[in-house]
Amino acid sequence: MIPVLLFCITVSDNQVSAYAQNNQKSTINVSYANNTSTGYTILVNNNQNYTVSQQYSWMADNGRYSLYAYSIDNGQAVPINRTASGNFTLDVITDRNHSLTFFAVPQFEIAMHGANNVTFVPPSPTGDNWFDVGTDVQFAAPHAIQSDKQDTRQILDGWSLDSPDINVISRQESGIFMSPSIHMSSMHKIDLEYKTQYYIKVISNFGRALGTGWYNSGAIIDVTVIPGNNILVNHIFSGWQGSVIGSPDQESVETMADSPKILVANWSEDYTNVSIISIAIIAVLVLLTIYQKRKPLSKT
């Protein structure tokens, strides 16, 4: 076997520049402010356009860096439109040696669990859920999320920040919940707790029905119908139509909120009073008629 000798030669930036000058080439020295990444040198032909490509963001320990500006030849920093992914490109005319500095800011992520329609205030400068170090952020979440299924929704019950302990939120039927400010000095995890609710509708064409509303899944609900005042027609409760717990013949029952439900209180009508009154009226009219016929005619 023929031995192979490996040589490692270290070339400095000055040596690269000297080589470029001797061979009609130019250099582009790329560096990163605050050492957010490792710099490098590009050797290119003179008098041409060279495109430098740089990621908009790159990962670091416990976070990432986000590109926000650049400068050429130690000039003024030029801001760029920030985004989370892809590459920023810059055309450099290689008429001479140039230095190119990229500026990036540390960012930390807010990992959101439990909901998809959460917004941040202020929004992320990179259009996602990563935020610049030192900023204060709030999240906004709807109290109620209507489901695709009729009479079913999700209601916000609580939230947590970097902890299993849930902060209970007072129930609201609509509107937006705004969190306290979250300081971005590290990564954060937020859990939102939504509970499924079903709409229970209680209907009665007589009296007053109680129990209509939204209820958490699995809740046991009291349903009651209060009879009204009977004047001519007597209304007699004949039972509940729908899924109830126990006997459906009672005016007060329970039901479970395991799905949207409609409960109808049924009544039968008793016309006995109407008949009695009708008979009495007829009797009075008959007596008046008989009386009028038997009444003696007055003499003239």
C-alpha positions as CSV (number, residue, x, y, z in Angstrom):
1,M,0.0,0.0,0.0
2,I,1.3,3.4,-0.9
3,P,1.2,5.9,2.0
4,V,-0.7,9.0,1.5
5,L,0.3,12.3,3.2
6,L,-2.4,14.9,4.1
7,F,-1.4,18.5,4.5
8,C,-3.7,21.1,6.2
9,I,-2.9,24.6,5.2
10,T,-4.6,27.6,7.0
11,V,-5.2,30.6,4.8
12,S,-5.8,34.0,6.4
13,D,-8.0,36.7,5.0
14,N,-4.9,38.8,4.2
15,Q,-3.5,35.9,2.2
16,V,-6.7,35.6,0.3
17,S,-6.7,39.3,-0.4
18,A,-3.1,39.1,-1.6
19,Y,-3.9,36.2,-3.8
20,A,-6.9,38.0,-5.3
21,Q,-4.9,41.1,-6.1
22,N,-2.3,39.1,-7.9
23,N,-4.9,37.1,-9.9
24,Q,-7.3,40.0,-10.8
25,K,-9.9,38.8,-8.3
26,S,-11.8,40.5,-5.5
27,T,-12.9,39.3,-2.1
28,I,-16.1,39.7,-0.2
29,N,-15.5,39.4,3.6
30,V,-18.8,38.3,5.3
31,S,-19.1,38.9,9.0
32,Y,-21.9,38.9,11.6
33,A,-22.4,41.6,14.2
34,N,-22.2,40.4,17.8
35,N,-20.9,37.0,16.6
36,T,-24.3,35.7,15.7
37,S,-22.7,33.3,13.2
38,T,-19.3,32.5,11.8
39,G,-17.9,34.8,9.1
40,Y,-16.3,33.7,5.9
41,T,-14.6,35.1,2.7
42,I,-15.7,34.8,-0.9
43,L,-13.2,34.9,-3.7
44,V,-14.8,36.2,-7.0
45,N,-13.7,37.5,-10.4
46,N,-13.4,41.3,-10.8
47,N,-16.0,43.4,-12.4
48,Q,-19.0,41.1,-12.1
49,N,-22.2,40.9,-10.0
50,Y,-22.0,38.3,-7.3
51,T,-25.1,37.3,-5.4
52,V,-24.6,36.7,-1.7
53,S,-27.3,34.5,-0.1
54,Q,-28.1,34.5,3.6
55,Q,-30.8,32.7,5.6
56,Y,-33.4,35.0,7.1
57,S,-33.2,32.9,10.3
58,W,-30.9,30.3,11.8
59,M,-31.1,28.2,14.9
60,A,-29.0,28.8,18.0
61,D,-28.9,27.5,21.6
62,N,-32.4,27.7,23.1
63,G,-33.6,30.0,20.3
64,R,-32.7,31.4,16.9
65,Y,-31.3,34.5,15.2
66,S,-33.4,36.6,12.9
67,L,-31.8,38.8,10.1
68,Y,-32.9,42.4,10.2
69,A,-30.2,44.5,8.4
70,Y,-26.9,44.5,6.6
71,S,-24.1,47.0,5.8
72,I,-21.5,47.2,3.1
73,D,-17.9,48.4,3.8
74,N,-18.8,49.5,7.3
75,G,-21.5,51.9,6.0
76,Q,-24.9,52.6,7.5
77,A,-27.0,49.5,8.4
78,V,-29.7,48.9,5.8
79,P,-33.0,47.4,7.2
80,I,-34.6,44.5,5.3
81,N,-38.1,43.1,5.3
82,R,-38.0,40.3,7.9
83,T,-39.5,36.9,7.5
84,A,-39.2,33.5,9.2
85,S,-37.8,31.3,6.4
86,G,-36.1,31.5,3.0
87,N,-33.0,33.3,1.9
88,F,-32.1,37.0,1.7
89,T,-30.0,37.7,-1.5
90,L,-27.8,40.7,-2.2
91,D,-26.0,41.6,-5.4
92,V,-22.5,42.9,-4.9
93,I,-20.4,44.5,-7.7
94,T,-16.9,43.1,-7.4
95,D,-15.0,46.2,-8.7
96,R,-12.9,46.0,-5.5
97,N,-12.7,44.2,-2.2
98,H,-15.8,44.6,0.0
99,S,-16.8,43.8,3.5
100,L,-20.4,42.7,4.2
101,T,-21.9,42.7,7.7
102,F,-25.2,41.0,8.6
103,F,-27.2,42.1,11.7
104,A,-29.4,39.6,13.5
105,V,-31.4,39.7,16.7
106,P,-32.0,36.7,19.1
107,Q,-35.6,35.4,19.0
108,F,-37.6,33.0,21.3
109,E,-40.6,31.0,20.4
110,I,-44.0,30.9,22.1
111,A,-45.3,27.4,21.6
112,M,-49.1,27.5,21.7
113,H,-51.2,24.4,22.5
114,G,-55.0,24.0,22.6
115,A,-56.1,26.4,20.0
116,N,-55.3,27.5,16.4
117,N,-57.0,30.9,16.2
118,V,-54.8,32.8,18.6
119,T,-53.3,36.1,17.7
120,F,-50.4,38.0,19.3
121,V,-50.2,41.6,20.3
122,P,-47.9,43.0,18.9
123,P,-47.6,40.5,16.1
124,S,-44.3,38.6,15.5
125,P,-41.9,40.7,13.4
126,T,-41.2,37.5,11.4
127,G,-44.8,36.6,10.8
128,D,-44.9,33.5,13.0
129,N,-44.8,32.8,16.8
130,W,-41.1,33.9,17.3
131,F,-40.4,37.2,19.1
132,D,-37.3,39.4,19.5
133,V,-35.5,39.2,22.8
134,G,-36.7,41.8,25.4
135,T,-40.1,42.4,23.9
136,D,-43.4,42.0,25.8
137,V,-46.2,40.1,24.1
138,Q,-49.8,39.3,24.8
139,F,-52.0,36.7,23.1
140,A,-55.6,37.1,22.3
141,A,-58.0,34.1,22.2
142,P,-61.7,34.0,21.6
143,H,-63.8,33.0,24.6
144,A,-66.2,30.9,22.5
145,I,-65.4,29.0,19.3
146,Q,-68.4,27.8,17.3
147,S,-68.1,24.3,16.0
148,D,-69.1,23.0,12.6
149,K,-71.8,21.0,14.3
150,Q,-74.9,22.9,15.1
151,D,-75.5,23.9,18.7
152,T,-71.9,22.8,19.7
153,R,-69.1,25.1,20.7
154,Q,-65.8,25.3,22.6
155,I,-65.6,27.7,25.6
156,L,-62.3,29.0,27.1
157,D,-61.9,27.7,30.6
158,G,-58.3,28.5,31.5
159,W,-54.7,28.8,30.4
160,S,-51.2,28.2,31.7
161,L,-47.7,29.6,31.1
162,D,-44.7,27.2,31.4
163,S,-46.6,25.3,34.2
164,P,-49.2,22.6,34.6
165,D,-51.2,24.9,36.9
166,I,-54.3,26.3,35.1
167,N,-55.3,29.9,35.5
168,V,-59.1,29.8,35.5
169,I,-60.9,32.3,33.3
170,S,-64.3,33.6,34.1
171,R,-66.9,32.4,31.6
172,Q,-68.0,34.8,28.9
173,E,-70.3,34.0,26.0
174,S,-68.4,36.1,23.5
175,G,-65.5,38.5,23.0
176,I,-61.7,38.1,23.3
177,F,-59.5,37.1,26.2
178,M,-56.3,39.2,26.5
179,S,-53.5,37.6,28.4
180,P,-51.1,39.5,30.7
181,S,-47.8,40.6,29.2
182,I,-45.3,37.8,28.5
183,H,-41.6,38.9,28.6
184,M,-39.5,37.3,25.9
185,S,-36.2,36.4,27.6
186,S,-36.6,32.6,26.9
187,M,-38.8,30.1,25.2
188,H,-42.3,29.8,26.5
189,K,-45.1,27.2,26.3
190,I,-48.7,28.2,26.6
191,D,-51.6,25.8,27.1
192,L,-55.2,26.9,26.5
193,E,-58.0,24.8,28.0
194,Y,-61.2,24.8,26.0
195,K,-64.3,22.8,27.1
196,T,-67.0,21.4,24.8
197,Q,-70.4,22.8,25.4
198,Y,-73.9,21.8,24.0
199,Y,-77.0,23.9,23.7
200,I,-80.0,22.6,25.4
201,K,-83.4,24.1,24.4
202,V,-86.5,23.7,26.5
203,I,-89.8,24.4,24.8
204,S,-93.3,24.7,26.2
205,N,-96.4,26.2,24.5
206,F,-98.0,26.7,27.9
207,G,-96.5,28.1,31.2
208,R,-92.8,28.9,31.5
209,A,-90.0,26.5,30.7
210,L,-86.6,26.7,32.5
211,G,-83.3,25.2,31.6
212,T,-82.5,26.6,28.1
213,G,-78.8,27.4,27.7
214,W,-75.2,26.3,27.0
215,Y,-73.8,23.5,29.3
216,N,-70.4,21.8,29.6
217,S,-70.3,18.3,28.1
218,G,-71.3,15.7,30.8
219,A,-73.1,18.2,33.0
220,I,-76.4,17.2,34.6
221,I,-79.1,19.8,34.0
222,D,-82.3,20.6,35.9
223,V,-85.2,21.1,33.5
224,T,-88.5,22.5,34.8
225,V,-91.8,23.7,33.4
226,I,-94.0,26.0,35.5
227,P,-97.7,25.8,34.6
228,G,-99.5,29.0,33.7
229,N,-102.9,30.3,34.8
230,N,-105.9,28.3,33.6
231,I,-108.8,30.5,32.7
232,L,-111.2,28.6,30.5
233,V,-109.1,25.7,29.3
234,N,-107.4,23.5,31.8
235,H,-103.9,22.4,30.8
236,I,-102.7,19.1,32.2
237,F,-99.0,18.2,31.9
238,S,-98.6,15.0,30.0
239,G,-94.8,14.5,29.9
240,W,-91.5,15.4,28.3
241,Q,-90.6,14.7,24.7
242,G,-86.8,14.2,24.5
243,S,-84.1,12.4,26.4
244,V,-84.5,12.9,30.2
245,I,-83.2,11.2,33.3
246,G,-85.9,9.5,35.3
247,S,-89.7,9.6,34.7
248,P,-90.7,12.0,31.9
249,D,-94.1,12.5,33.5
250,Q,-92.8,14.9,36.1
251,E,-92.7,18.6,35.6
252,S,-89.1,18.8,37.0
253,V,-86.6,16.4,35.5
254,E,-82.9,16.1,34.7
255,T,-81.0,15.6,31.5
256,M,-77.4,15.1,30.6
257,A,-75.5,17.4,28.3
258,D,-73.9,14.8,26.1
259,S,-75.2,16.3,22.8
260,P,-77.3,19.2,21.6
261,K,-80.9,18.5,22.7
262,I,-84.5,19.9,22.4
263,L,-86.9,19.0,25.2
264,V,-90.6,19.7,24.7
265,A,-93.1,19.9,27.5
266,N,-96.4,18.3,26.3
267,W,-99.8,19.3,27.6
268,S,-103.3,18.0,27.2
269,E,-106.3,20.3,27.2
270,D,-109.4,19.9,29.3
271,Y,-112.4,21.8,28.0
272,T,-114.7,20.9,30.9
273,N,-114.9,24.5,32.2
274,V,-115.7,25.7,28.7
275,S,-118.5,23.2,28.4
276,I,-120.0,24.1,31.8
277,I,-119.9,27.8,31.0
278,S,-121.4,27.2,27.6
279,I,-124.2,25.1,29.1
280,A,-124.9,27.8,31.7
281,I,-125.0,30.5,29.1
282,I,-127.4,28.4,27.0
283,A,-129.6,27.8,30.0
284,V,-129.8,31.5,30.8
285,L,-130.7,32.3,27.2
286,V,-133.5,29.6,27.2
287,L,-134.9,31.0,30.5
288,L,-134.9,34.5,29.1
289,T,-136.6,33.4,26.0
290,I,-139.3,31.5,28.0
291,Y,-139.7,34.5,30.3
292,Q,-140.2,36.9,27.3
293,K,-142.9,34.6,25.8
294,R,-144.8,34.3,29.1
295,K,-144.6,37.9,29.9
296,P,-148.2,39.5,29.7
297,L,-148.7,42.1,27.1
298,S,-149.2,45.6,28.5
299,K,-152.7,47.2,28.1
300,T,-153.0,50.2,26.0
